[in-house]
Amino acid sequence: MLEINRIKAEKSELIERLKVRNFDATTIFNDLLTLDEKWRETKTELDKISAESNKIAKEIGMLFGQGKVEEANKAKDKTANLKEKSKTLTQQVNELANLITQKLYEIPNIPHPSVPAGNSDEDNEIVFEDAPKQNLPKNALPHWELAKTYNLIDFELGVKVTGAGFPFYIGKGARLQRALINFFLDEARDAGYKEIIPPFVVNEASGYGTGQLPDKEGQMYHCQVDDLYLIPTAEVPLTNMFRDVILKNEDFPIKITGYTPCFRREAGSYGKHVRGLNRLHQFDKVEIVRVEHPNDSYGVLDEMVAYVESLLKKLELPYRKLRLCGGDIGFTSALTYDLEVYSAAQERWLEVSSISNFETFQANRLKLRFKDENKKNRLAHTLNGSALALPRILASILENNQTEKGINIPKVLIPYTGFDKI
């Protein structure tokens, strides 16, 4: 969420920057500044009445003490009128503050100057690209056929028990899934991330804190009776650990990781491109989250991207790195890099990780601050990345490593699986 003072100070520049997102902020900024001016005027009037009321309250005690009962009663009548005015003004101040907050929720994050202009994922900038594997057997199968052939994943059973997008992992398929989770967690631990097992459901405040609400409300599973949401990513509970927290300078860097199942309604997702593991309603993911000093966050973003790239290299998967354009970048992000692996049998690239710097956008919603060297409270920067999302990684491992005699397991995973071939 943007800060109202920043909008006042940098209005023209922010309007131009948001055009990279194809978002015209002119009207909403003008409305916000009008509301803010009205809020300040009303708040000033309220403060004056409160001060006058407090002053008279002190005088009443003195008047009673001096035996001036009639004057004291007149003063009491005056304070009663002031209290009524104060009550009305307090309500107006709160209503205006709520309107300002709701409008601020509608504004996406300001894109970093390096974010390219564009309308869709076709306009994303390719920063690096591996050469796709070409040494597959004739009539290579897509992962959903391999999963059926080797009895690794049962999509139809998932439909029977729950619905489409909720597969069963079976036998070596389940062991390979678990191996990937453990591998990713161990790698994160070795890179200095503290492992956390968070709750898999969160309250509404947590959804607003990281920006899933109100922007992605329709994509989240909502437990209406308890007013709780199934998490779409571990980012939500992990980042909300720091909601309403004031850190110290020496607390940085903060590096945490967590494995969770993730739940996404993915409303409107149909067709061949979402077949099999390409898009699920429930999937597993290991997430890395950073809370950083604003001076360090972009160096940290590069570090996080390099770390996730190292995982793909260890898995020997061909991948490419993209800088997302303004039309494809997430609502809360200032700069995002996507990493995609090549699906050999499908002959297409599949996104497996998004690594983003949110700058102060989430921190302002979370009220996540730190005391700087001058003992002043400042907003921290938050970052996160998938390290990694499992479905498409698993799909690519199956497809890229298939042979006429079976599917080879990447060497780095063999200690985790206990077998080297399916």
Helices and strands as residue ranges (DSSP letters): H 4-18, G 19-21, H 26-65, H 69-105, G 121-123, E 125-129, H 143-149, E 153-154, H 155-161, E 168-169, H 172-190, E 194-195, E 201-203, H 204-210, G 217-219, E 222-223, E 228-230, H 235-240, E 246-248, G 249-251, E 254-263, G 272-274, E 282-292, H 297-314, E 319-323, E 335-343, E 348-357, H 361-366, E 369-371, E 377-379, E 381-389, H 390-400, E 402-403, E 406-407, G 411-413, H 414-417
